[in-house]
Amino acid sequence: MTRMDIDFAPPGWRRSLYRVPAWAWAAAALGVLLLATAAWAGGAALQRQHLREAQLQRAQQRVAHATQGPAPQAQTAIAPAQAAAVNAAILQLNLPWRDVQDALATATPPDIALLALEPDARKRVLKITAETKSSDAMVAYVALLKQQELFGTRVQLLRHEINELDPNKPLRFQLEARWSAP
């Protein structure tokens, strides 16, 4: 026998809810679940967007601050004497030491003892104090220095003397060598 649905109850919301099939309830629950998931994902995406906008704004502020540079400082006047002293020190530090050392190492024979090197960067002059046993070695040393590219022919003997107090009686001499600009 077939089933008959006879319902004499007046229409209403309770009756309608009672007559909703189970698959519709499952679909509605699934819809609510999807709606809640979409709302949560949208909220998380919105939060990430706000975070990235804040990071972008901070980065733009850093770039703007970096392009402005440091705050301008007031210029202080430097005394001429102080400026001259600083320039002299810089000039002294910028001596061509490697070239001078190479030229002296190439030209100095074993029988010459270098005692002092006194550079004057402003005049481009190097005063060399040395000792040797003979005047021939001294003259040969001056000739060797004149053959160096750095000094050229601008080497001259300033003075020489025999040290009588030393038992070996070495000949002490002083040279002046002018170097060329690099």
Summary of the structure (lengths in Angstrom):
residues: 182
radius of gyration: 48.5
end to end distance: 120.6
largest distance: 150.5
contacts: 382
relative contact order: 0.08
helix: 50%
strand: 18%
